[in-house]
Amino acid sequence: MSEPSEPSGLSERDLAVLALEREPWPGPGAKERAVRERLGITPTRYYQLLNALLDDPRALAHDPVTVNRLRRLREARRARR
């Protein structure tokens, strides 16, 4: 993980990942394109980072609405498997 830059203890990259998750996306591929352009990482790496953030109490404290929504979606996907 990157060096913390915020009082929350989350790195700038962590905060950027959470910010991307709050945005609405118009169609397929738009989010992945934004991940590459804004963060400079692959979508695969983005989702790895996001998944780790969902288990991080600092992320939950910083943005409980987004983190809880994504946790519910993740659990629903796991339950369908």
HTML snippet that shows the backbone in 3Dmol.js (N, CA, C, O; Angstrom):
<script src="https://3Dmol.org/build/3Dmol-min.js"></script>
<div id="view" style="width:600px;height:400px;position:relative"></div>
<script>
const pdb = `
ATOM      1  N   MET A   1       0.839  -1.166   0.000  1.00  0.00           N
ATOM      2  CA  MET A   1       0.000   0.000   0.000  1.00  0.00           C
ATOM      3  C   MET A   1       0.893   1.242   0.000  1.00  0.00           C
ATOM      4  O   MET A   1       2.019   1.191   0.495  1.00  0.00           O
ATOM      5  N   SER A   2       0.414   2.329  -0.537  1.00  0.00           N
ATOM      6  CA  SER A   2       1.164   3.572  -0.602  1.00  0.00           C
ATOM      7  C   SER A   2       1.201   4.238   0.772  1.00  0.00           C
ATOM      8  O   SER A   2       0.490   3.846   1.697  1.00  0.00           O
ATOM      9  N   GLU A   3       2.044   5.248   0.872  1.00  0.00           N
ATOM     10  CA  GLU A   3       2.141   5.997   2.121  1.00  0.00           C
ATOM     11  C   GLU A   3       0.840   6.743   2.401  1.00  0.00           C
ATOM     12  O   GLU A   3       0.244   7.308   1.484  1.00  0.00           O
ATOM     13  N   PRO A   4       0.395   6.754   3.656  1.00  0.00           N
ATOM     14  CA  PRO A   4      -0.814   7.501   4.000  1.00  0.00           C
ATOM     15  C   PRO A   4      -0.608   8.990   3.763  1.00  0.00           C
ATOM     16  O   PRO A   4       0.458   9.540   4.039  1.00  0.00           O
ATOM     17  N   SER A   5      -1.645   9.624   3.248  1.00  0.00           N
ATOM     18  CA  SER A   5      -1.548  11.057   2.988  1.00  0.00           C
ATOM     19  C   SER A   5      -2.713  11.818   3.612  1.00  0.00           C
ATOM     20  O   SER A   5      -2.751  13.048   3.561  1.00  0.00           O
ATOM     21  N   GLU A   6      -3.624  11.120   4.176  1.00  0.00           N
ATOM     22  CA  GLU A   6      -4.825  11.728   4.744  1.00  0.00           C
ATOM     23  C   GLU A   6      -4.941  11.357   6.218  1.00  0.00           C
ATOM     24  O   GLU A   6      -4.361  10.360   6.650  1.00  0.00           O
ATOM     25  N   PRO A   7      -5.682  12.144   6.994  1.00  0.00           N
ATOM     26  CA  PRO A   7      -5.901  11.795   8.395  1.00  0.00           C
ATOM     27  C   PRO A   7      -6.541  10.415   8.561  1.00  0.00           C
ATOM     28  O   PRO A   7      -6.381   9.782   9.605  1.00  0.00           O
ATOM     29  N   SER A   8      -7.261   9.947   7.542  1.00  0.00           N
ATOM     30  CA  SER A   8      -7.908   8.641   7.612  1.00  0.00           C
ATOM     31  C   SER A   8      -6.897   7.504   7.604  1.00  0.00           C
ATOM     32  O   SER A   8      -7.235   6.372   7.951  1.00  0.00           O
ATOM     33  N   GLY A   9      -5.650   7.797   7.208  1.00  0.00           N
ATOM     34  CA  GLY A   9      -4.644   6.760   7.112  1.00  0.00           C
ATOM     35  C   GLY A   9      -4.624   6.077   5.765  1.00  0.00           C
ATOM     36  O   GLY A   9      -3.791   5.203   5.526  1.00  0.00           O
ATOM     37  N   LEU A  10      -5.529   6.460   4.881  1.00  0.00           N
ATOM     38  CA  LEU A  10      -5.580   5.883   3.542  1.00  0.00           C
ATOM     39  C   LEU A  10      -4.655   6.657   2.610  1.00  0.00           C
ATOM     40  O   LEU A  10      -4.471   7.864   2.770  1.00  0.00           O
ATOM     41  N   SER A  11      -4.081   5.968   1.646  1.00  0.00           N
ATOM     42  CA  SER A  11      -3.213   6.629   0.677  1.00  0.00           C
ATOM     43  C   SER A  11      -4.045   7.397  -0.345  1.00  0.00           C
ATOM     44  O   SER A  11      -5.259   7.217  -0.443  1.00  0.00           O
ATOM     45  N   GLU A  12      -3.375   8.246  -1.092  1.00  0.00           N
ATOM     46  CA  GLU A  12      -4.068   8.972  -2.164  1.00  0.00           C
ATOM     47  C   GLU A  12      -4.680   7.987  -3.161  1.00  0.00           C
ATOM     48  O   GLU A  12      -5.793   8.200  -3.640  1.00  0.00           O
ATOM     49  N   ARG A  13      -3.959   6.917  -3.472  1.00  0.00           N
ATOM     50  CA  ARG A  13      -4.482   5.915  -4.407  1.00  0.00           C
ATOM     51  C   ARG A  13      -5.726   5.233  -3.836  1.00  0.00           C
ATOM     52  O   ARG A  13      -6.695   5.008  -4.561  1.00  0.00           O
ATOM     53  N   ASP A  14      -5.703   4.903  -2.542  1.00  0.00           N
ATOM     54  CA  ASP A  14      -6.882   4.296  -1.912  1.00  0.00           C
ATOM     55  C   ASP A  14      -8.086   5.227  -2.010  1.00  0.00           C
ATOM     56  O   ASP A  14      -9.193   4.798  -2.336  1.00  0.00           O
ATOM     57  N   LEU A  15      -7.855   6.493  -1.727  1.00  0.00           N
ATOM     58  CA  LEU A  15      -8.941   7.478  -1.804  1.00  0.00           C
ATOM     59  C   LEU A  15      -9.452   7.616  -3.238  1.00  0.00           C
ATOM     60  O   LEU A  15     -10.651   7.781  -3.460  1.00  0.00           O
ATOM     61  N   ALA A  16      -8.539   7.548  -4.208  1.00  0.00           N
ATOM     62  CA  ALA A  16      -8.939   7.638  -5.617  1.00  0.00           C
ATOM     63  C   ALA A  16      -9.771   6.434  -6.029  1.00  0.00           C
ATOM     64  O   ALA A  16     -10.721   6.569  -6.800  1.00  0.00           O
ATOM     65  N   VAL A  17      -9.420   5.257  -5.522  1.00  0.00           N
ATOM     66  CA  VAL A  17     -10.194   4.043  -5.822  1.00  0.00           C
ATOM     67  C   VAL A  17     -11.619   4.199  -5.277  1.00  0.00           C
ATOM     68  O   VAL A  17     -12.589   3.915  -5.980  1.00  0.00           O
ATOM     69  N   LEU A  18     -11.738   4.643  -4.045  1.00  0.00           N
ATOM     70  CA  LEU A  18     -13.074   4.834  -3.460  1.00  0.00           C
ATOM     71  C   LEU A  18     -13.857   5.907  -4.215  1.00  0.00           C
ATOM     72  O   LEU A  18     -15.066   5.777  -4.403  1.00  0.00           O
ATOM     73  N   ALA A  19     -13.177   6.955  -4.641  1.00  0.00           N
ATOM     74  CA  ALA A  19     -13.850   8.016  -5.395  1.00  0.00           C
ATOM     75  C   ALA A  19     -14.386   7.486  -6.726  1.00  0.00           C
ATOM     76  O   ALA A  19     -15.492   7.842  -7.134  1.00  0.00           O
ATOM     77  N   LEU A  20     -13.610   6.641  -7.403  1.00  0.00           N
ATOM     78  CA  LEU A  20     -14.086   6.054  -8.660  1.00  0.00           C
ATOM     79  C   LEU A  20     -15.332   5.201  -8.432  1.00  0.00           C
ATOM     80  O   LEU A  20     -16.229   5.165  -9.275  1.00  0.00           O
ATOM     81  N   GLU A  21     -15.383   4.524  -7.303  1.00  0.00           N
ATOM     82  CA  GLU A  21     -16.531   3.670  -7.009  1.00  0.00           C
ATOM     83  C   GLU A  21     -17.791   4.472  -6.705  1.00  0.00           C
ATOM     84  O   GLU A  21     -18.900   3.947  -6.810  1.00  0.00           O
ATOM     85  N   ARG A  22     -17.633   5.726  -6.331  1.00  0.00           N
ATOM     86  CA  ARG A  22     -18.813   6.567  -6.064  1.00  0.00           C
ATOM     87  C   ARG A  22     -19.420   7.130  -7.336  1.00  0.00           C
ATOM     88  O   ARG A  22     -20.570   7.570  -7.332  1.00  0.00           O
ATOM     89  N   GLU A  23     -18.664   7.123  -8.422  1.00  0.00           N
ATOM     90  CA  GLU A  23     -19.136   7.723  -9.670  1.00  0.00           C
ATOM     91  C   GLU A  23     -20.069   6.789 -10.440  1.00  0.00           C
ATOM     92  O   GLU A  23     -19.884   5.572 -10.423  1.00  0.00           O
ATOM     93  N   PRO A  24     -21.072   7.359 -11.114  1.00  0.00           N
ATOM     94  CA  PRO A  24     -21.894   6.542 -12.021  1.00  0.00           C
ATOM     95  C   PRO A  24     -21.151   6.381 -13.350  1.00  0.00           C
ATOM     96  O   PRO A  24     -20.461   7.302 -13.788  1.00  0.00           O
ATOM     97  N   TRP A  25     -21.283   5.245 -13.976  1.00  0.00           N
ATOM     98  CA  TRP A  25     -20.589   4.992 -15.240  1.00  0.00           C
ATOM     99  C   TRP A  25     -21.600   4.774 -16.348  1.00  0.00           C
ATOM    100  O   TRP A  25     -22.538   3.993 -16.187  1.00  0.00           O
ATOM    101  N   PRO A  26     -21.421   5.463 -17.484  1.00  0.00           N
ATOM    102  CA  PRO A  26     -22.412   5.462 -18.562  1.00  0.00           C
ATOM    103  C   PRO A  26     -22.546   4.141 -19.312  1.00  0.00           C
ATOM    104  O   PRO A  26     -23.619   3.840 -19.835  1.00  0.00           O
ATOM    105  N   GLY A  27     -21.499   3.363 -19.372  1.00  0.00           N
ATOM    106  CA  GLY A  27     -21.605   2.123 -20.131  1.00  0.00           C
ATOM    107  C   GLY A  27     -20.385   1.258 -19.950  1.00  0.00           C
ATOM    108  O   GLY A  27     -19.453   1.622 -19.233  1.00  0.00           O
ATOM    109  N   PRO A  28     -20.389   0.110 -20.601  1.00  0.00           N
ATOM    110  CA  PRO A  28     -19.275  -0.827 -20.472  1.00  0.00           C
ATOM    111  C   PRO A  28     -17.967  -0.203 -20.952  1.00  0.00           C
ATOM    112  O   PRO A  28     -17.917   0.461 -21.987  1.00  0.00           O
ATOM    113  N   GLY A  29     -16.929  -0.432 -20.187  1.00  0.00           N
ATOM    114  CA  GLY A  29     -15.610   0.040 -20.580  1.00  0.00           C
ATOM    115  C   GLY A  29     -15.241   1.420 -20.063  1.00  0.00           C
ATOM    116  O   GLY A  29     -14.057   1.747 -19.994  1.00  0.00           O
ATOM    117  N   ALA A  30     -16.213   2.233 -19.701  1.00  0.00           N
ATOM    118  CA  ALA A  30     -15.915   3.604 -19.258  1.00  0.00           C
ATOM    119  C   ALA A  30     -15.119   3.599 -17.957  1.00  0.00           C
ATOM    120  O   ALA A  30     -14.148   4.342 -17.816  1.00  0.00           O
ATOM    121  N   LYS A  31     -15.528   2.769 -17.017  1.00  0.00           N
ATOM    122  CA  LYS A  31     -14.838   2.706 -15.736  1.00  0.00           C
ATOM    123  C   LYS A  31     -13.411   2.181 -15.911  1.00  0.00           C
ATOM    124  O   LYS A  31     -12.467   2.728 -15.342  1.00  0.00           O
ATOM    125  N   GLU A  32     -13.264   1.120 -16.700  1.00  0.00           N
ATOM    126  CA  GLU A  32     -11.944   0.540 -16.927  1.00  0.00           C
ATOM    127  C   GLU A  32     -11.006   1.552 -17.592  1.00  0.00           C
ATOM    128  O   GLU A  32      -9.821   1.618 -17.268  1.00  0.00           O
ATOM    129  N   ARG A  33     -11.548   2.333 -18.517  1.00  0.00           N
ATOM    130  CA  ARG A  33     -10.766   3.375 -19.180  1.00  0.00           C
ATOM    131  C   ARG A  33     -10.330   4.432 -18.158  1.00  0.00           C
ATOM    132  O   ARG A  33      -9.186   4.886 -18.171  1.00  0.00           O
ATOM    133  N   ALA A  34     -11.249   4.812 -17.282  1.00  0.00           N
ATOM    134  CA  ALA A  34     -10.931   5.800 -16.252  1.00  0.00           C
ATOM    135  C   ALA A  34      -9.869   5.262 -15.291  1.00  0.00           C
ATOM    136  O   ALA A  34      -8.993   6.010 -14.854  1.00  0.00           O
ATOM    137  N   VAL A  35      -9.941   3.995 -14.967  1.00  0.00           N
ATOM    138  CA  VAL A  35      -8.939   3.382 -14.083  1.00  0.00           C
ATOM    139  C   VAL A  35      -7.554   3.512 -14.704  1.00  0.00           C
ATOM    140  O   VAL A  35      -6.599   3.906 -14.035  1.00  0.00           O
ATOM    141  N   ARG A  36      -7.454   3.180 -15.982  1.00  0.00           N
ATOM    142  CA  ARG A  36      -6.148   3.263 -16.662  1.00  0.00           C
ATOM    143  C   ARG A  36      -5.661   4.709 -16.752  1.00  0.00           C
ATOM    144  O   ARG A  36      -4.487   4.986 -16.509  1.00  0.00           O
ATOM    145  N   GLU A  37      -6.562   5.629 -17.102  1.00  0.00           N
ATOM    146  CA  GLU A  37      -6.172   7.029 -17.303  1.00  0.00           C
ATOM    147  C   GLU A  37      -5.880   7.759 -15.999  1.00  0.00           C
ATOM    148  O   GLU A  37      -4.878   8.467 -15.893  1.00  0.00           O
ATOM    149  N   ARG A  38      -6.743   7.591 -15.011  1.00  0.00           N
ATOM    150  CA  ARG A  38      -6.600   8.353 -13.769  1.00  0.00           C
ATOM    151  C   ARG A  38      -5.600   7.741 -12.799  1.00  0.00           C
ATOM    152  O   ARG A  38      -4.836   8.453 -12.148  1.00  0.00           O
ATOM    153  N   LEU A  39      -5.610   6.415 -12.709  1.00  0.00           N
ATOM    154  CA  LEU A  39      -4.761   5.759 -11.719  1.00  0.00           C
ATOM    155  C   LEU A  39      -3.503   5.150 -12.316  1.00  0.00           C
ATOM    156  O   LEU A  39      -2.540   4.876 -11.600  1.00  0.00           O
ATOM    157  N   GLY A  40      -3.511   4.941 -13.619  1.00  0.00           N
ATOM    158  CA  GLY A  40      -2.334   4.369 -14.268  1.00  0.00           C
ATOM    159  C   GLY A  40      -2.095   2.915 -13.923  1.00  0.00           C
ATOM    160  O   GLY A  40      -0.955   2.451 -13.943  1.00  0.00           O
ATOM    161  N   ILE A  41      -3.164   2.184 -13.606  1.00  0.00           N
ATOM    162  CA  ILE A  41      -3.040   0.759 -13.295  1.00  0.00           C
ATOM    163  C   ILE A  41      -4.040  -0.014 -14.140  1.00  0.00           C
ATOM    164  O   ILE A  41      -4.953   0.565 -14.729  1.00  0.00           O
ATOM    165  N   THR A  42      -3.856  -1.325 -14.191  1.00  0.00           N
ATOM    166  CA  THR A  42      -4.779  -2.155 -14.958  1.00  0.00           C
ATOM    167  C   THR A  42      -6.076  -2.339 -14.173  1.00  0.00           C
ATOM    168  O   THR A  42      -6.076  -2.232 -12.947  1.00  0.00           O
ATOM    169  N   PRO A  43      -7.173  -2.614 -14.865  1.00  0.00           N
ATOM    170  CA  PRO A  43      -8.421  -2.907 -14.155  1.00  0.00           C
ATOM    171  C   PRO A  43      -8.288  -4.089 -13.192  1.00  0.00           C
ATOM    172  O   PRO A  43      -8.907  -4.087 -12.127  1.00  0.00           O
ATOM    173  N   THR A  44      -7.492  -5.093 -13.551  1.00  0.00           N
ATOM    174  CA  THR A  44      -7.299  -6.239 -12.659  1.00  0.00           C
ATOM    175  C   THR A  44      -6.681  -5.785 -11.338  1.00  0.00           C
ATOM    176  O   THR A  44      -7.145  -6.179 -10.268  1.00  0.00           O
ATOM    177  N   ARG A  45      -5.646  -4.968 -11.409  1.00  0.00           N
ATOM    178  CA  ARG A  45      -4.992  -4.464 -10.198  1.00  0.00           C
ATOM    179  C   ARG A  45      -5.951  -3.578  -9.410  1.00  0.00           C
ATOM    180  O   ARG A  45      -5.968  -3.614  -8.179  1.00  0.00           O
ATOM    181  N   TYR A  46      -6.741  -2.789 -10.115  1.00  0.00           N
ATOM    182  CA  TYR A  46      -7.734  -1.925  -9.477  1.00  0.00           C
ATOM    183  C   TYR A  46      -8.698  -2.752  -8.618  1.00  0.00           C
ATOM    184  O   TYR A  46      -8.963  -2.416  -7.464  1.00  0.00           O
ATOM    185  N   TYR A  47      -9.209  -3.822  -9.194  1.00  0.00           N
ATOM    186  CA  TYR A  47     -10.169  -4.639  -8.449  1.00  0.00           C
ATOM    187  C   TYR A  47      -9.505  -5.382  -7.289  1.00  0.00           C
ATOM    188  O   TYR A  47     -10.157  -5.649  -6.279  1.00  0.00           O
ATOM    189  N   GLN A  48      -8.224  -5.718  -7.416  1.00  0.00           N
ATOM    190  CA  GLN A  48      -7.496  -6.306  -6.292  1.00  0.00           C
ATOM    191  C   GLN A  48      -7.394  -5.291  -5.152  1.00  0.00           C
ATOM    192  O   GLN A  48      -7.636  -5.622  -3.991  1.00  0.00           O
ATOM    193  N   LEU A  49      -7.035  -4.059  -5.495  1.00  0.00           N
ATOM    194  CA  LEU A  49      -6.937  -3.001  -4.491  1.00  0.00           C
ATOM    195  C   LEU A  49      -8.298  -2.718  -3.855  1.00  0.00           C
ATOM    196  O   LEU A  49      -8.405  -2.569  -2.637  1.00  0.00           O
ATOM    197  N   LEU A  50      -9.312  -2.649  -4.674  1.00  0.00           N
ATOM    198  CA  LEU A  50     -10.664  -2.384  -4.181  1.00  0.00           C
ATOM    199  C   LEU A  50     -11.102  -3.467  -3.204  1.00  0.00           C
ATOM    200  O   LEU A  50     -11.642  -3.170  -2.139  1.00  0.00           O
ATOM    201  N   ASN A  51     -10.870  -4.716  -3.570  1.00  0.00           N
ATOM    202  CA  ASN A  51     -11.274  -5.824  -2.703  1.00  0.00           C
ATOM    203  C   ASN A  51     -10.573  -5.746  -1.353  1.00  0.00           C
ATOM    204  O   ASN A  51     -11.187  -6.009  -0.319  1.00  0.00           O
ATOM    205  N   ALA A  52      -9.300  -5.388  -1.355  1.00  0.00           N
ATOM    206  CA  ALA A  52      -8.571  -5.229  -0.097  1.00  0.00           C
ATOM    207  C   ALA A  52      -9.138  -4.059   0.710  1.00  0.00           C
ATOM    208  O   ALA A  52      -9.247  -4.141   1.934  1.00  0.00           O
ATOM    209  N   LEU A  53      -9.496  -2.980   0.029  1.00  0.00           N
ATOM    210  CA  LEU A  53     -10.067  -1.818   0.716  1.00  0.00           C
ATOM    211  C   LEU A  53     -11.389  -2.157   1.398  1.00  0.00           C
ATOM    212  O   LEU A  53     -11.696  -1.613   2.458  1.00  0.00           O
ATOM    213  N   LEU A  54     -12.162  -3.039   0.804  1.00  0.00           N
ATOM    214  CA  LEU A  54     -13.456  -3.387   1.385  1.00  0.00           C
ATOM    215  C   LEU A  54     -13.301  -4.067   2.744  1.00  0.00           C
ATOM    216  O   LEU A  54     -14.233  -4.074   3.549  1.00  0.00           O
ATOM    217  N   ASP A  55     -12.128  -4.636   2.995  1.00  0.00           N
ATOM    218  CA  ASP A  55     -11.866  -5.283   4.278  1.00  0.00           C
ATOM    219  C   ASP A  55     -11.080  -4.383   5.234  1.00  0.00           C
ATOM    220  O   ASP A  55     -10.740  -4.803   6.340  1.00  0.00           O
ATOM    221  N   ASP A  56     -10.795  -3.166   4.822  1.00  0.00           N
ATOM    222  CA  ASP A  56      -9.990  -2.240   5.618  1.00  0.00           C
ATOM    223  C   ASP A  56     -10.906  -1.341   6.453  1.00  0.00           C
ATOM    224  O   ASP A  56     -11.708  -0.593   5.895  1.00  0.00           O
ATOM    225  N   PRO A  57     -10.796  -1.405   7.767  1.00  0.00           N
ATOM    226  CA  PRO A  57     -11.663  -0.569   8.622  1.00  0.00           C
ATOM    227  C   PRO A  57     -11.489   0.929   8.369  1.00  0.00           C
ATOM    228  O   PRO A  57     -12.417   1.707   8.590  1.00  0.00           O
ATOM    229  N   ARG A  58     -10.302   1.338   7.908  1.00  0.00           N
ATOM    230  CA  ARG A  58     -10.085   2.765   7.608  1.00  0.00           C
ATOM    231  C   ARG A  58     -10.947   3.204   6.428  1.00  0.00           C
ATOM    232  O   ARG A  58     -11.464   4.321   6.417  1.00  0.00           O
ATOM    233  N   ALA A  59     -11.102   2.328   5.433  1.00  0.00           N
ATOM    234  CA  ALA A  59     -11.948   2.643   4.278  1.00  0.00           C
ATOM    235  C   ALA A  59     -13.403   2.734   4.716  1.00  0.00           C
ATOM    236  O   ALA A  59     -14.136   3.617   4.270  1.00  0.00           O
ATOM    237  N   LEU A  60     -13.816   1.825   5.584  1.00  0.00           N
ATOM    238  CA  LEU A  60     -15.188   1.855   6.093  1.00  0.00           C
ATOM    239  C   LEU A  60     -15.442   3.149   6.862  1.00  0.00           C
ATOM    240  O   LEU A  60     -16.502   3.758   6.718  1.00  0.00           O
ATOM    241  N   ALA A  61     -14.487   3.566   7.668  1.00  0.00           N
ATOM    242  CA  ALA A  61     -14.647   4.808   8.438  1.00  0.00           C
ATOM    243  C   ALA A  61     -14.682   6.024   7.515  1.00  0.00           C
ATOM    244  O   ALA A  61     -15.405   6.985   7.778  1.00  0.00           O
ATOM    245  N   HIS A  62     -13.898   5.985   6.426  1.00  0.00           N
ATOM    246  CA  HIS A  62     -13.831   7.118   5.496  1.00  0.00           C
ATOM    247  C   HIS A  62     -15.088   7.254   4.644  1.00  0.00           C
ATOM    248  O   HIS A  62     -15.582   8.362   4.432  1.00  0.00           O
ATOM    249  N   ASP A  63     -15.605   6.126   4.156  1.00  0.00           N
ATOM    250  CA  ASP A  63     -16.750   6.161   3.229  1.00  0.00           C
ATOM    251  C   ASP A  63     -17.665   4.958   3.476  1.00  0.00           C
ATOM    252  O   ASP A  63     -17.701   4.027   2.671  1.00  0.00           O
ATOM    253  N   PRO A  64     -18.403   4.979   4.588  1.00  0.00           N
ATOM    254  CA  PRO A  64     -19.210   3.813   4.957  1.00  0.00           C
ATOM    255  C   PRO A  64     -20.298   3.465   3.936  1.00  0.00           C
ATOM    256  O   PRO A  64     -20.593   2.286   3.742  1.00  0.00           O
ATOM    257  N   VAL A  65     -20.887   4.443   3.292  1.00  0.00           N
ATOM    258  CA  VAL A  65     -21.956   4.163   2.331  1.00  0.00           C
ATOM    259  C   VAL A  65     -21.418   3.347   1.154  1.00  0.00           C
ATOM    260  O   VAL A  65     -21.992   2.320   0.790  1.00  0.00           O
ATOM    261  N   THR A  66     -20.323   3.806   0.567  1.00  0.00           N
ATOM    262  CA  THR A  66     -19.744   3.114  -0.586  1.00  0.00           C
ATOM    263  C   THR A  66     -19.215   1.748  -0.190  1.00  0.00           C
ATOM    264  O   THR A  66     -19.480   0.761  -0.877  1.00  0.00           O
ATOM    265  N   VAL A  67     -18.473   1.674   0.902  1.00  0.00           N
ATOM    266  CA  VAL A  67     -17.877   0.400   1.315  1.00  0.00           C
ATOM    267  C   VAL A  67     -18.955  -0.615   1.652  1.00  0.00           C
ATOM    268  O   VAL A  67     -18.852  -1.770   1.240  1.00  0.00           O
ATOM    269  N   ASN A  68     -19.981  -0.222   2.383  1.00  0.00           N
ATOM    270  CA  ASN A  68     -21.050  -1.169   2.723  1.00  0.00           C
ATOM    271  C   ASN A  68     -21.817  -1.617   1.487  1.00  0.00           C
ATOM    272  O   ASN A  68     -22.198  -2.784   1.389  1.00  0.00           O
ATOM    273  N   ARG A  69     -22.049  -0.708   0.542  1.00  0.00           N
ATOM    274  CA  ARG A  69     -22.735  -1.094  -0.708  1.00  0.00           C
ATOM    275  C   ARG A  69     -21.908  -2.126  -1.461  1.00  0.00           C
ATOM    276  O   ARG A  69     -22.439  -3.133  -1.929  1.00  0.00           O
ATOM    277  N   LEU A  70     -20.616  -1.877  -1.577  1.00  0.00           N
ATOM    278  CA  LEU A  70     -19.745  -2.803  -2.300  1.00  0.00           C
ATOM    279  C   LEU A  70     -19.582  -4.127  -1.568  1.00  0.00           C
ATOM    280  O   LEU A  70     -19.459  -5.172  -2.206  1.00  0.00           O
ATOM    281  N   ARG A  71     -19.580  -4.099  -0.246  1.00  0.00           N
ATOM    282  CA  ARG A  71     -19.525  -5.359   0.522  1.00  0.00           C
ATOM    283  C   ARG A  71     -20.775  -6.202   0.258  1.00  0.00           C
ATOM    284  O   ARG A  71     -20.688  -7.419   0.101  1.00  0.00           O
ATOM    285  N   ARG A  72     -21.942  -5.541   0.212  1.00  0.00           N
ATOM    286  CA  ARG A  72     -23.180  -6.279  -0.068  1.00  0.00           C
ATOM    287  C   ARG A  72     -23.138  -6.903  -1.458  1.00  0.00           C
ATOM    288  O   ARG A  72     -23.538  -8.054  -1.638  1.00  0.00           O
ATOM    289  N   LEU A  73     -22.651  -6.143  -2.443  1.00  0.00           N
ATOM    290  CA  LEU A  73     -22.543  -6.684  -3.804  1.00  0.00           C
ATOM    291  C   LEU A  73     -21.579  -7.863  -3.855  1.00  0.00           C
ATOM    292  O   LEU A  73     -21.851  -8.867  -4.513  1.00  0.00           O
ATOM    293  N   ARG A  74     -20.460  -7.738  -3.162  1.00  0.00           N
ATOM    294  CA  ARG A  74     -19.470  -8.819  -3.141  1.00  0.00           C
ATOM    295  C   ARG A  74     -20.060 -10.076  -2.506  1.00  0.00           C
ATOM    296  O   ARG A  74     -19.870 -11.182  -3.013  1.00  0.00           O
ATOM    297  N   GLU A  75     -20.769  -9.903  -1.406  1.00  0.00           N
ATOM    298  CA  GLU A  75     -21.381 -11.060  -0.743  1.00  0.00           C
ATOM    299  C   GLU A  75     -22.454 -11.706  -1.607  1.00  0.00           C
ATOM    300  O   GLU A  75     -22.587 -12.930  -1.621  1.00  0.00           O
ATOM    301  N   ALA A  76     -23.220 -10.894  -2.326  1.00  0.00           N
ATOM    302  CA  ALA A  76     -24.250 -11.437  -3.219  1.00  0.00           C
ATOM    303  C   ALA A  76     -23.606 -12.259  -4.337  1.00  0.00           C
ATOM    304  O   ALA A  76     -24.112 -13.318  -4.707  1.00  0.00           O
ATOM    305  N   ARG A  77     -22.493 -11.768  -4.865  1.00  0.00           N
ATOM    306  CA  ARG A  77     -21.772 -12.532  -5.912  1.00  0.00           C
ATOM    307  C   ARG A  77     -21.246 -13.844  -5.357  1.00  0.00           C
ATOM    308  O   ARG A  77     -21.332 -14.884  -6.010  1.00  0.00           O
ATOM    309  N   ARG A  78     -20.703 -13.793  -4.154  1.00  0.00           N
ATOM    310  CA  ARG A  78     -20.173 -15.021  -3.526  1.00  0.00           C
ATOM    311  C   ARG A  78     -21.287 -16.024  -3.269  1.00  0.00           C
ATOM    312  O   ARG A  78     -21.096 -17.227  -3.445  1.00  0.00           O
ATOM    313  N   ALA A  79     -22.443 -15.535  -2.857  1.00  0.00           N
ATOM    314  CA  ALA A  79     -23.572 -16.426  -2.556  1.00  0.00           C
ATOM    315  C   ALA A  79     -24.091 -17.112  -3.822  1.00  0.00           C
ATOM    316  O   ALA A  79     -24.602 -18.230  -3.747  1.00  0.00           O
ATOM    317  N   ARG A  80     -23.967 -16.465  -4.980  1.00  0.00           N
ATOM    318  CA  ARG A  80     -24.429 -17.059  -6.235  1.00  0.00           C
ATOM    319  C   ARG A  80     -23.498 -18.149  -6.739  1.00  0.00           C
ATOM    320  O   ARG A  80     -23.897 -18.961  -7.573  1.00  0.00           O
ATOM    321  N   ARG A  81     -22.271 -18.181  -6.250  1.00  0.00           N
ATOM    322  CA  ARG A  81     -21.298 -19.181  -6.714  1.00  0.00           C
ATOM    323  C   ARG A  81     -21.566 -20.539  -6.132  1.00  0.00           C
ATOM    324  O   ARG A  81     -20.839 -21.489  -6.423  1.00  0.00           O
TER     325      ARG A  81
END
`;
const viewer = $3Dmol.createViewer("view");
viewer.addModel(pdb, "pdb");
viewer.setStyle({}, {cartoon: {color: "spectrum"}});
viewer.zoomTo();
viewer.render();
</script>
